[in-house]
């Protein structure tokens, strides 16, 4: 039999060498760590080792124990500190003097300090075992009393590649935590420009791999990094804007004489490989899916100007209430700003409902007409709640649930059709000097009422134009249908004034109205007329 060096060994007994099969020998590990070549284990029991030691010239059991670590054996007496190789292949030492049972019990043994402990909880550097046994143990850095590895998935438990757990102020709740404290920190220093990629302090990537090209389906969200802040119990964070509470923060420091041509706090992008045919149905660079419920809430709050290179919209995508778009709209106009809301085409919900994500049945007013095979409608409520449903028959909506990102409502509301093009109430076009009108106002039926044309003229169609003072008293009006101009005072409107060629014949006139005739300015009693009754005129000049 030969050593690992290749030199033939002296037999341990009378002509019999100890077989190496099944032995655990640290060899190089022990040599590198201590400079002493030690540690292997006998494949047999201590009794077998003792029997080997009875032959003339054989090594004694004591000699063997200095070189070899035996395998653990059942029903065997062990002294405190005795080392064995446990069934998992780890070197362990007995915590106290005892006799082993028929099966191995890990609580009787202490893992060698050269191993990282695998425990349910611990301190320092240790590993937490997945209780389901599905995943390998997770290395943990920290001082946790318990990692709390209770999960909600199947199998239960949380598994990861590495973790950390840090507690500050534990044992003295409410006492100040001194100095700068962080659960995990790192600094990456560059002393020259990078040539291949970004200079980065760290990165996280999540890949959905399809090595088998089977096209599997993911139904849960996918994120590369999740940031979460949790405020518990009666803890109060009350400083406000100077010390806000949030999931993630970003800071750009430019010190000394440094110069940055373009900086950002948060940047997002999409990327596809050349020749890729994958598509994205919807992309949101920043997504607040559910309202915060705060009394003073902002989806976005900035000090610097907000800029969009293409379009800024306010309102749900299915029913935009405000839209500012660069370069004109799909209707061929050069509209820069449009303000409007969805067209009302459905009936109203009957009764009071608390809409939830649980499918439910709703009743609508008679005459409502919704697609029978299911669809979507929007409630004409402050929250603009979007509801999807599976079927409609008569006056009954079935399978109604709140669409993703909507806010529940408790009131029966008028239902709007989000697929119908918006009823534009106001349109502001690009700039003066173009052929397009500058500003247009519409009524709820999309009828044009007021227009400022490209020349800056104010045009009204089919309605009256009113001028009022600060107290909302109408001082003057102009009727776009009849052409009447009605001046007044702070007490109210006066007589309507008409003008034209020929004698007056105006069915809309009433007693007290005046008519100025244009074609006979030099003929007496054919210049000015007064109405004494509806369309009854008397010449006065």
C-alpha positions in Angstrom: 0.0 0.0 0.0 1.3 3.5 -0.9 1.1 6.8 0.7 -0.3 9.8 -1.3 3.4 10.5 -2.0 3.7 7.2 -3.9 6.2 5.7 -1.4 5.3 2.3 -0.1 4.0 2.3 3.5 5.1 -0.1 6.3 2.1 -2.3 7.1 0.2 -1.4 10.3 -0.1 -5.1 11.3 1.4 -8.4 10.4 1.4 -8.0 6.7 -2.0 -6.2 6.6 -2.2 -2.6 5.6 -5.2 -0.5 6.6 -7.4 -0.1 3.6 -7.8 3.5 2.4 -11.3 3.0 1.0 -13.8 5.0 3.0 -11.1 7.0 4.9 -11.4 10.8 5.2 -8.0 12.4 5.2 -7.5 16.1 5.4 -4.0 15.9 4.1 -3.2 19.2 2.3 -5.9 21.1 4.3 -4.4 20.2 7.6 -0.9 20.7 6.3 -1.7 24.1 5.0 -3.5 25.2 8.1 -1.1 23.7 10.8 2.0 22.4 9.0 1.3 19.0 10.5 -0.1 16.1 8.4 -2.8 14.5 10.5 -6.4 13.4 10.4 -7.8 10.5 8.6 -10.5 8.1 9.8 -10.7 4.3 10.0 -13.4 2.7 8.0 -13.9 0.3 10.9 -15.0 0.8 14.5 -12.7 1.6 17.4 -12.9 -2.1 18.4 -11.5 -3.1 15.0 -8.7 -0.5 15.4 -7.9 -1.9 18.9 -7.8 -5.5 17.4 -5.3 -4.3 14.8 -3.2 -2.8 17.6 -2.7 -6.2 19.3 -0.4 -7.6 16.7 3.3 -7.4 17.3 4.7 -4.1 16.1 1.3 -2.7 15.3 0.2 0.9 16.2 -1.9 1.2 19.2 -5.4 2.8 19.3 -3.9 5.9 20.9 -1.4 6.1 18.0 -4.2 5.7 15.5 -6.3 8.4 17.1 -3.5 10.8 16.7 -3.6 10.3 13.0 -7.1 9.2 12.2 -10.6 10.4 13.1 -13.0 7.4 13.2 -16.5 7.4 11.9 -19.3 7.8 14.4 -20.6 4.5 15.7 -23.8 3.7 17.6 -23.9 2.5 21.2 -20.3 3.7 21.8 -18.9 5.5 24.8 -17.3 8.9 23.9 -15.4 11.2 26.2 -15.9 14.9 26.1 -14.0 16.4 23.2 -13.7 13.1 21.3 -13.6 13.7 17.5 -15.6 11.6 15.0 -16.7 11.9 11.4 -20.5 12.3 11.5 -22.9 10.7 8.9 -22.8 14.0 6.9 -19.0 13.8 6.5 -18.4 16.7 9.0 -15.8 16.5 11.8 -17.6 16.9 15.1 -16.5 16.7 18.8 -18.5 15.4 21.7 -19.9 18.1 23.9 -19.8 16.0 27.1 -19.0 12.4 28.1 -21.8 10.1 26.9 -22.7 6.9 25.1 -24.2 7.3 21.6 -27.6 6.1 20.8 -28.7 3.8 18.0 -28.9 6.8 15.6 -26.8 9.9 15.3 -28.1 12.9 17.4 -26.6 16.2 16.3 -27.3 18.0 19.6 -24.7 15.7 21.3 -21.9 17.1 19.0 -20.3 20.4 18.2 -19.2 21.1 14.6 -15.5 21.8 14.1 -14.7 25.6 14.2 -13.3 25.2 10.6 -17.0 24.7 9.4 -19.7 27.3 9.2 -22.6 26.2 11.4 -25.8 25.2 9.8 -28.5 26.2 12.3 -32.1 27.6 12.5 -30.7 30.8 14.0 -27.4 32.1 15.1 -24.8 34.9 15.4 -21.8 35.9 13.5 -21.3 33.8 10.3 -23.6 30.9 10.0 -25.9 29.1 7.6 -29.7 28.8 7.8 -31.1 25.6 6.5 -34.2 25.6 4.3 -36.7 23.6 6.4 -38.2 22.0 3.4 -34.9 20.6 2.3 -35.4 21.9 -1.2 -32.5 24.3 -1.4 -29.0 24.4 0.1 -28.4 26.2 3.4 -28.0 30.0 3.0 -24.8 31.7 4.4 -25.8 34.4 6.7 -23.7 37.3 8.1 -25.2 39.0 11.1 -26.3 38.7 14.7 -29.8 37.6 14.4 -31.5 35.8 17.2 -33.8 34.3 14.5 -33.9 34.8 10.8 -37.6 34.3 10.7 -37.5 32.1 7.6 -41.2 31.6 7.4 -42.4 31.9 3.8 -45.7 31.9 2.0 -44.7 29.9 -1.1 -44.7 26.3 -1.8 -42.6 24.8 -0.3 -42.6 27.2 2.6 -39.4 29.0 3.5 -37.2 31.6 1.9 -34.1 30.5 0.1 -31.2 32.7 -1.2 -27.6 32.7 -2.2 -26.4 34.8 0.7 -27.9 37.0 3.4 -27.2 39.5 6.1 -29.0 40.4 9.3 -28.1 43.3 11.5 -29.8 44.8 14.6 -29.1 48.2 16.1 -30.4 49.1 19.6 -31.6 45.6 20.3 -32.2 45.2 24.0 -32.8 48.9 24.6 -35.9 49.9 22.6 -36.3 53.6 22.0 -32.7 54.5 23.0 -30.7 56.6 20.5 -28.6 54.6 18.0 -25.3 56.4 17.7 -23.1 57.0 14.7 -23.7 56.2 11.1 -25.4 52.7 10.9 -26.2 50.6 7.9 -27.3 47.0 7.5 -24.9 46.5 4.6 -22.5 49.0 3.0 -19.8 49.0 0.4 -17.5 51.4 -1.4 -16.0 50.8 -4.8 -13.1 53.1 -5.8 -11.9 53.7 -9.3 -8.5 55.4 -10.0 -8.8 55.5 -13.7 -11.5 55.5 -16.5 -13.3 52.3 -17.4 -13.0 51.2 -21.0 -15.4 48.3 -21.4 -18.5 49.1 -19.3 -19.9 51.5 -16.7 -18.0 52.2 -13.4 -20.4 50.5 -11.0 -20.6 50.0 -7.3 -22.8 46.9 -7.7 -25.5 45.4 -9.8 -28.3 42.9 -9.6 -29.7 40.8 -12.5 -32.6 38.4 -12.6 -32.8 36.1 -15.5 -35.7 33.9 -16.5 -33.7 31.1 -18.2 -35.0 28.9 -20.9 -32.1 26.5 -21.4 -34.5 23.8 -22.5 -36.2 26.1 -25.0 -39.6 25.0 -23.6 -41.1 28.5 -23.3 -42.4 28.2 -19.7 -44.8 30.8 -18.3 -44.1 33.2 -15.4 -47.3 34.5 -13.7 -45.7 36.3 -10.8 -43.9 39.7 -10.9 -40.2 39.7 -11.7 -37.9 42.2 -10.2 -34.1 42.6 -10.1 -33.9 44.4 -6.8 -36.6 45.0 -4.2 -36.4 47.8 -1.6 -38.7 47.8 1.4 -39.0 50.1 4.4 -41.3 48.9 7.2 -42.5 51.1 10.1 -44.0 49.0 12.9 -46.1 49.3 16.1 -46.2 52.9 17.5 -43.0 54.1 15.8 -43.4 57.7 14.6 -41.4 59.2 11.7 -42.6 62.9 11.9 -39.8 65.2 10.6 -41.4 65.4 7.2 -39.7 66.5 3.9 -36.3 67.1 5.6 -36.2 63.4 6.8 -38.6 61.5 4.5 -39.2 57.7 4.7 -38.9 55.7 1.5 -37.9 52.5 -0.2 -34.9 53.7 -2.1 -32.8 56.8 -2.2 -30.3 58.2 -4.7 -27.7 60.9 -4.3 -25.2 62.4 -6.8 -22.2 64.2 -5.2 -20.1 66.5 -7.4 -17.2 67.7 -5.3 -14.3 70.1 -5.7 -13.7 71.1 -9.4 -15.4 67.9 -10.8 -17.7 68.3 -13.8 -20.7 66.2 -14.8 -22.2 66.8 -18.3 -25.4 64.7 -17.6 -26.5 63.3 -14.2 -29.5 61.3 -13.1 -31.0 60.1 -9.9 -32.9 57.2 -11.4 -32.6 55.9 -15.0 -34.5 53.1 -16.7 -34.3 51.6 -20.2 -35.1 48.6 -22.2 -32.7 46.6 -24.3 -33.0 43.8 -26.9 -30.3 41.9 -28.7 -29.8 42.4 -32.5 -32.2 40.2 -34.4 -34.4 39.5 -31.3 -38.1 39.2 -32.0 -39.4 39.6 -28.4 -42.0 42.3 -27.8 -43.4 44.4 -24.9 -47.1 45.1 -24.8 -46.8 47.8 -22.1 -43.8 49.5 -20.6 -43.9 51.9 -17.6 -40.7 53.5 -16.5 -42.1 54.4 -13.1 -45.2 52.7 -11.9 -47.3 53.5 -8.9 -49.9 50.8 -9.2 -52.0 51.6 -6.2 -52.8 55.0 -4.5 -50.9 55.7 -1.3 -54.0 56.8 0.6 -52.0 59.8 2.1 -54.0 63.0 2.7 -51.4 65.0 0.8 -50.3 62.6 -2.0 -48.2 63.1 -5.2 -47.5 60.5 -7.8 -44.4 62.6 -8.7 -43.0 65.7 -6.9 -40.1 67.6 -8.3 -38.5 71.0 -8.0 -36.9 71.1 -11.4 -39.2 71.2 -14.5 -40.8 67.9 -15.5 -40.1 67.1 -19.2 -41.4 64.5 -21.6 -40.0 64.3 -25.1 -43.3 63.0 -26.5 -46.4 63.1 -24.4 -47.6 63.9 -20.9 -51.0 62.4 -19.9 -53.1 62.8 -16.8 -55.9 60.2 -16.3 -56.1 56.5 -17.0 -54.8 55.4 -20.4 -58.4 54.3 -21.3 -59.8 57.7 -20.5 -57.3 60.6 -20.5 -58.5 63.8 -18.9 -55.4 65.8 -19.9 -52.8 65.3 -22.6 -49.9 67.4 -23.7 -48.2 65.9 -26.8 -45.3 67.1 -28.9 -45.6 67.2 -32.7 -49.4 66.8 -33.0 -51.9 64.1 -32.4 -53.1 61.0 -34.4 -56.0 63.0 -35.8 -53.5 65.0 -37.9 -53.8 68.2 -35.8 -50.9 70.0 -34.4 -52.5 69.9 -31.0 -50.1 70.6 -28.2 -52.5 70.3 -25.3 -55.9 68.5 -25.0 -58.2 68.4 -22.0 -61.2 66.1 -22.0 -62.8 63.0 -20.5 -64.3 59.7 -21.8 -67.7 59.7 -23.6 -70.6 58.4 -21.5 -72.4 55.6 -23.3 -73.5 53.2 -20.5 -76.0 53.3 -17.7 -75.4 53.6 -14.0 -74.8 51.1 -11.2 -77.8 50.7 -8.9 -77.3 50.7 -5.2 -74.2 51.1 -3.1 -71.3 48.6 -3.6 -67.9 48.1 -2.2 -66.0 47.0 -5.3 -63.2 44.6 -4.6 -60.9 42.2 -6.4 -63.3 39.4 -5.6 -65.7 38.7 -8.6 -69.2 40.0 -7.7 -72.6 40.7 -9.3 -73.7 44.3 -10.0 -77.1 45.7 -11.1 -77.3 48.5 -13.6 -80.2 50.9 -14.5 -82.6 49.8 -17.2 -81.6 50.5 -20.7 -77.8 50.1 -20.1 -76.1 48.3 -22.9 -72.7 46.6 -22.2 -70.9 44.0 -24.3 -72.5 40.6 -23.3 -69.3 38.6 -23.4 -67.6 40.8 -20.9 -65.3 43.8 -21.0 -64.3 46.9 -19.1 -66.0 50.1 -18.0 -65.0 53.1 -16.0 -66.9 54.7 -13.1 -67.5 58.4 -13.3 -66.1 58.9 -9.9 -63.2 61.0 -8.5 -61.0 57.9 -8.5 -62.0 56.9 -12.1 -62.2 53.3 -11.0 -61.8 50.8 -13.8 -63.9 47.6 -13.5 -63.7 44.4 -15.6 -66.5 41.9 -15.9 -67.1 38.5 -17.5 -70.8 38.7 -18.7 -73.8 41.1 -19.0 -77.4 40.1 -19.4 -80.5 42.3 -18.9 -79.5 44.5 -16.0 -77.0 42.2 -14.4 -73.2 42.4 -14.6 -71.4 39.2 -13.4 -67.8 38.6 -12.5 -67.1 42.3 -11.9 -63.7 43.0 -10.3 -61.5 46.1 -10.0 -58.8 46.3 -12.7 -55.2 46.3 -11.6 -54.2 49.7 -10.1 -57.8 50.9 -9.5 -59.2 52.2 -6.3 -62.3 50.8 -4.7 -65.5 52.8 -4.7 -68.6 52.4 -2.5 -71.1 54.5 -4.5 -73.3 53.6 -7.4 -71.9 55.6 -10.3 -72.5 56.4 -14.0 -70.5 54.0 -16.2 -68.3 55.3 -18.9 -66.9 53.5 -21.9 -63.1 53.8 -21.7 -62.7 52.5 -25.3 -64.6 55.4 -26.8 -62.4 58.3 -27.9 -62.2 61.1 -25.4 -64.7 64.0 -25.6 -62.2 66.9 -25.9 -63.3 69.9 -23.9 -60.3 72.1 -24.7 -57.6 71.9 -27.4 -54.5 74.2 -27.5 -52.6 74.0 -30.7 -48.9 74.5 -31.4 -48.2 78.2 -32.1 -49.6 81.4 -33.6 -48.9 81.8 -37.3 -49.8 78.3 -38.3 -52.9 77.5 -40.4 -54.4 75.6 -37.4 -56.5 77.3 -34.8 -54.7 78.3 -31.6 -57.4 77.3 -29.0 -60.7 75.6 -29.3 -63.4 74.8 -26.6 -66.0 72.1 -27.1 -69.2 71.1 -25.2 -69.9 67.6 -23.8 -71.2 66.5 -27.3 -67.9 67.5 -29.0 -69.5 70.5 -30.6 -67.2 73.4 -31.2 -68.3 76.5 -29.2 -65.4 78.9 -28.9 -62.3 79.2 -31.1 -59.3 81.5 -31.2 -58.1 81.2 -34.8 -54.6 81.5 -36.3 -55.0 85.2 -36.7 -55.9 85.6 -33.0 -59.6 86.3 -33.6 -62.2 85.0 -31.1 -65.0 83.0 -32.8 -68.1 81.5 -31.2 -70.4 79.0 -32.9 -74.0 78.2 -31.9 -74.0 79.8 -28.4 -73.7 83.0 -26.6 -70.5 84.7 -25.4 -70.7 86.4 -22.0 -68.4 89.0 -20.4 -68.6 89.3 -16.6 -67.0 91.2 -13.8 -65.5 89.9 -10.6 -68.9 89.4 -9.0 -70.0 87.2 -11.9 -72.6 89.8 -13.2 -73.0 89.5 -16.9 -72.1 92.8 -18.5 -72.5 91.9 -22.2 -73.3 89.0 -24.4 -73.0 88.0 -28.0 -75.3 85.4 -29.5 -73.6 83.3 -32.2 -76.9 82.0 -33.6 -78.7 85.3 -34.1 -75.9 87.8 -34.2 -77.4 89.9 -31.4 -75.1 91.9 -29.2 -76.5 92.7 -25.8 -74.8 95.3 -23.6 -75.6 95.9 -20.0 -74.6 97.4 -16.7 -73.6 96.0 -13.3 -77.3 95.6 -12.7 -77.7 93.2 -15.6 -78.1 93.0 -19.4 -80.1 95.5 -21.4 -81.6 95.6 -24.9 -80.3 93.4 -27.7 -78.9 95.2 -30.7 -79.1 93.9 -34.3 -77.8 95.3 -37.6 -78.2 94.4 -41.2 -79.5 95.4 -44.7 -83.2 95.9 -45.3 -86.1 96.2 -42.9 -85.8 94.1 -39.7 -87.3 90.6 -39.6 -85.9 88.8 -36.6 -88.1 86.2 -35.0 -85.8 86.1 -31.9 -86.4 89.7 -31.1 -88.4 90.9 -28.1 -89.8 94.2 -27.0 -87.1 96.7 -26.4 -84.6 95.4 -28.9 -83.0 97.7 -31.5 -82.1 97.3 -35.2 -79.6 99.5 -37.1 -80.2 99.4 -40.8 -77.0 99.7 -42.9 -78.2 100.2 -46.5 -80.3 103.5 -46.0 -78.2 105.7 -43.8 -79.6 109.0 -45.4 -83.3 108.1 -45.4 -85.3 109.2 -42.5 -87.2 106.6 -40.5 -85.1 103.8 -42.2 -82.0 104.1 -40.1 -83.0 102.8 -36.6 -85.9 100.6 -35.5 -87.2 99.6 -32.0 -89.1 96.4 -31.3 -92.5 97.0 -29.5 -93.2 93.2 -29.4 -91.7 90.0 -30.7 -90.5 90.8 -34.3 -92.7 93.9 -34.4 -90.7 97.0 -35.3 -91.3 100.7 -35.4 -88.9 103.1 -37.2 -87.7 105.9 -34.9 -85.0 107.6 -37.0 
